[in-house]
Amino acid sequence: MQFKIANTLLAGIELQAAFNIRINGQIVVQPVDAIRALARTFHLRDNQQTTIDFSVSRVFDDLRAARRFSMFHYSAVPKSGDILVDVANPGDAAEWITVPGGKMPSCGLALNGLGVVCTYNLVGGIPTDGGPPGDPEPYDDMIRRNKTAIANGARTVSVVFGSTLPSTPFVTCTVLMPSAGGAKISATVIEDSITNNGFTAELSGPVPNGNYKLSSIAIV
């Protein structure tokens, strides 16, 4: 099974598989006591929720990488967004079940040498057979695509990814000219600026107005 929150992959085919999967449906039940009644009665008050817990084991090349991952992983992943669960058989096309309004209250990380076991706790609403989100990003754990507005007169552009990539990507970019035309501006990525959170590009000259954009793609 693959698991995503806010379209960010937590476990699945590209990452290590989830284990110890537990899915728990809950609903509010109100107990009612009546004077001298033989037994207490109970009433359903709706407010149904779905809790999903699972673990993922990841192995790193060195101790430093494992330790840094264990310190920063929870702060880097989204805490809110629809939960997507792929229930398809291995090798088949993905079959996504949506748990709307998801939250990630906690993510426990157990560090053991080069290995880190991540135990995710997700909670959301009633599962729906909604399929994948609109215009899904292909291999969204591996790719970031951006169109970044360029300020009038700017000579550099900084791009910040919507979510952190698992490692430093390869980056390419180009300057989009306004439909009305204008100066031809090119962009060069500054190599030392590339991280798994974004990069900076240097322009061949200042843009003459604020209608230019930098189109970029980053691939791990």
C-alpha positions in Angstrom: 0.0 0.0 0.0 1.1 3.5 -0.8 0.3 6.4 1.6 0.3 10.1 0.9 -0.7 13.3 2.7 -1.1 16.6 0.8 0.2 14.6 -2.3 3.5 13.9 -0.6 4.5 10.2 -0.6 5.2 8.8 2.9 5.4 5.1 2.0 5.0 3.0 -1.2 6.7 1.8 -4.3 9.5 4.4 -4.6 10.1 4.5 -0.9 10.3 1.5 1.5 7.0 -0.3 2.0 4.8 0.3 5.0 4.4 -2.3 7.7 2.4 -2.6 10.9 -0.5 -1.0 9.1 -3.5 -0.2 11.4 -6.7 1.5 10.2 -9.3 2.4 12.8 -12.7 3.9 12.3 -14.2 5.8 15.2 -17.4 7.7 16.0 -18.6 9.7 18.9 -20.8 7.6 21.3 -22.6 9.4 24.1 -23.5 7.4 27.2 -26.8 8.3 28.9 -27.7 7.5 32.5 -31.3 7.3 33.6 -32.4 7.3 37.2 -32.8 3.8 38.5 -32.3 2.3 35.0 -31.1 -1.3 34.9 -28.4 -0.4 32.3 -26.8 2.6 30.8 -27.8 3.4 27.2 -25.7 4.7 24.4 -26.4 7.1 21.5 -24.4 7.6 18.3 -23.5 11.3 17.8 -21.8 10.9 14.4 -18.5 12.9 14.0 -16.9 9.8 12.3 -13.1 9.8 11.9 -10.5 7.4 10.4 -7.1 6.9 12.1 -4.3 5.3 10.1 -1.0 4.2 11.7 1.9 2.6 9.9 5.7 2.3 10.0 8.4 2.7 7.3 12.0 1.5 7.7 14.7 3.6 5.9 18.4 2.8 5.7 21.1 5.5 5.1 24.7 5.4 3.8 26.2 6.9 6.9 25.4 7.7 10.5 25.3 11.5 9.9 22.6 11.2 7.2 20.5 8.9 9.4 20.8 11.3 12.4 19.9 14.4 10.4 16.9 12.7 8.8 15.6 11.6 12.3 15.9 15.2 13.5 14.4 17.1 10.6 11.9 14.6 8.9 8.8 15.5 10.9 9.3 19.3 10.4 9.8 18.8 6.7 6.7 16.7 5.8 3.2 18.3 5.5 1.0 18.1 8.6 -2.3 18.7 6.9 -4.0 17.7 3.6 -6.1 14.9 2.1 -4.7 11.4 2.9 -4.4 9.1 -0.2 -4.2 5.3 0.2 -3.4 3.1 -2.8 -5.1 -0.2 -2.4 -4.2 -1.7 -5.9 -2.5 -5.0 -6.3 1.3 -4.9 -6.9 2.0 -4.1 -10.5 -1.5 -2.7 -11.2 -2.3 0.9 -11.9 -2.8 2.9 -8.7 -6.3 2.8 -7.1 -6.5 5.7 -4.6 -8.9 6.0 -1.7 -9.2 9.5 -0.3 -9.5 10.3 3.4 -10.4 14.0 3.4 -9.2 16.6 5.8 -6.2 14.6 7.0 -3.8 15.7 9.8 -0.5 14.2 11.0 -0.6 14.6 14.8 2.7 12.7 15.3 5.5 10.9 13.6 7.8 8.9 15.8 11.3 8.2 14.6 13.4 5.4 16.1 17.1 5.6 15.2 19.2 2.4 15.2 22.6 2.8 13.6 22.1 3.4 9.9 18.4 2.6 10.1 15.5 4.9 11.0 12.0 3.5 11.6 9.3 6.2 11.0 5.9 5.5 12.6 3.3 7.8 11.2 0.0 8.7 12.9 -2.7 10.1 10.5 -6.3 11.1 11.2 -9.0 12.2 8.8 -12.6 12.0 7.8 -14.7 9.3 6.1 -12.9 7.4 3.2 -14.2 8.2 -0.3 -13.4 6.5 -3.6 -12.3 9.9 -5.0 -9.4 8.7 -7.1 -6.2 10.7 -7.5 -6.2 14.5 -6.9 -6.7 16.8 -9.9 -3.6 17.3 -12.0 -1.4 15.1 -9.9 2.4 15.6 -10.1 4.0 12.5 -11.7 6.3 10.8 -9.3 5.7 13.7 -6.9 8.3 12.5 -4.5 10.9 12.9 -7.2 9.9 16.0 -9.2 9.2 19.7 -8.6 7.8 22.0 -11.3 7.5 25.7 -10.7 6.6 29.0 -12.4 8.1 31.8 -10.4 7.3 35.5 -11.0 10.4 37.7 -11.6 10.4 41.1 -10.0 10.9 44.1 -12.3 14.6 44.8 -12.7 15.7 41.6 -11.0 19.0 40.0 -11.9 18.5 36.8 -9.9 15.5 34.6 -9.1 15.2 32.3 -6.0 12.9 29.3 -6.3 11.5 27.5 -3.2 10.0 24.1 -3.7 6.5 23.5 -2.2 7.9 20.5 -0.3 11.3 19.1 0.4 12.8 16.6 -2.1 14.6 13.5 -0.7 18.0 14.6 -2.1 19.6 17.3 -4.1 18.0 17.4 -7.6 19.1 18.2 -11.2 17.6 21.5 -12.2 16.8 23.2 -15.5 15.0 26.5 -16.1 14.0 29.0 -18.8 12.6 32.6 -18.7 9.1 32.9 -20.1 8.6 36.1 -22.1 5.2 38.0 -21.8 2.7 37.4 -24.5 3.0 41.0 -25.6 6.8 40.4 -26.3 9.9 42.0 -24.8 13.5 41.5 -24.3 14.9 38.0 -24.6 16.3 37.0 -21.2 18.1 33.7 -20.4 18.7 32.1 -17.0 21.6 30.1 -15.6 21.3 28.0 -12.4 23.9 28.7 -9.8 25.2 25.2 -8.9 26.1 25.9 -5.3 22.6 27.2 -4.6 20.9 23.9 -5.4 19.4 22.1 -2.4 16.5 19.8 -1.8 14.4 22.9 -0.9 15.1 25.1 -3.9 17.8 27.0 -6.0 18.8 30.4 -7.4 19.1 31.3 -11.0 21.1 34.3 -12.5 19.5 36.2 -15.4 21.4 37.4 -18.4 20.0 40.9 -17.8 17.4 42.7 -15.7 13.8 42.1 -16.8 12.2 45.3 -18.1 8.9 44.7 -16.3 7.2 42.4 -13.8 5.5 40.2 -16.4 8.3 37.7 -16.8 8.4 34.3 -15.2 11.0 31.6 -14.5 9.8 28.1 -15.6 11.8 25.4 -13.9 11.8 21.6 -13.3 13.9 19.8 -10.6 14.3 16.0 -10.7 16.0 13.7 -8.2 
